[in-house]
Amino acid sequence: MSIDQCVAHAIHADLDVIEAYPTVVDLDMEEIEEKVEAYVLSLQSTLSHAVSFCRQYLEGRDAEGLGDALLSFKIPLPAPMLRKMCKTMIKWYAVDVNELETLDGKPVYVMRIVVDMA
């Protein structure tokens, strides 16, 4: 998958908004959705940009190295959460999914998975 897709999966799976963005609990109900959406979009952009400089860790399937590298980018996340996201990104980076169609127009999903036998 692309870096953006890997980051999106990691955010979806591992982000605890209350822990990462604690001031959200002080917002008015009307503000929460807008502020959280803006926070998540900003986080996704920041993470995607930072991870693009750390591709060697993705390709080497080194979640610990990726986590250490991302800590130097001052990503606004608690370190344990960022490290968990790195594991998720590593997992998804080796997956390649394509949507195709059969001759009669039905969707077919093709997935390539890299298996590390080490």
N, C-alpha and C positions, 0 to 999 in steps of 0.2 A: 504494500500500500504506500501511498505517498506520505510524506511527513505530515501534511495537513490532516489527512485522514487518521493517521496514528495518534496525533495530538487530540483530535476530536474524540476518538475512542477513549483515550486516557482520561480526558476531562469528564466524559460521560460516566465512566466506570469508577473513577477514583476521587473526584472532587467532592469535598465536604464543604459546601458554601459557608456554613456557619463557622467552621474552624478557619477557613481560609480568608473569609471576609466578615469578621465578627461584628462590624458596625451595622450589618444588615438587620440585626435584631432591634436596632433603635430607629429604623425607618418606619414611616407611616405605611399602612397597608397599600395605599395607592402608589407608592414609590417603589415597592419591593421588586415587582416584576421588571420594571424598566432598569433599575439599578443593577440587579443581578444579571440581566441579559447583557448590559453594557460591560459589567465586570467579566463575564465569561467570554465575550467577544474579544475584549482587550487581552485577557489571559491567553486565549487561543492564538492571537496574533503574536504576542510576545514569545510564547513557547515555540511556535512554529519557526519564528525568526531565529531564536537561539538554537533550536535543534538543527536547523539547516547548517550551522557551523560545526555541528558535532556528528555529522553523518557517519564518520568512521566508527563511532561507538554503536550505532544502529547496525551497520553492516557487519561489525564484529560481534554483535549480540552481547554487548557488554553494558548491562543495565547499571552496574555500579559506577563504571567510568562515565556513562552518560549523566548520571546523577551528580557526580563530582563536578563535571564540566558545567552543568546547568546551574549549580550553586554559585559559580563564579559570575554568572549573568545576573545575579540578584533577582531571580524570579520571585514574585511576592507570594510564596507558598511556604507552609511549614516544611522543613526538610524531609520528614518521614512521608508526607503526602507526595512530595515531588519525586522521591525515590520509588514510591509505589507506582506513580504515573510512568516513570521510566521503564519499569518492568512491563507495564501494559503496552507501551510504545514498542518495545523490543519484540514482544509477542506478535503484535499486529504488523510490524514492518516486513516480516517474512511472508505475509499472506498477500496474495494477489487475486483480486476478484474482478471479474468482468461480466457484464450483462450482455447477452446476445439474444437473438431471436431465432426460433425455428422457422421453417419455410411458411408455416401457416400463421406466423406472428406471435406465437406464445413465447414468453420470456424463458430463457435458460441462463442459469448462473454457473460460471466456470470459475473454479477456485484452484489456485496453485499454492501449495504450502511447502516451505522449505523445512526439512526435518534435519536437525543437528544430531548426528549419531555419536558425537564425542562424549 
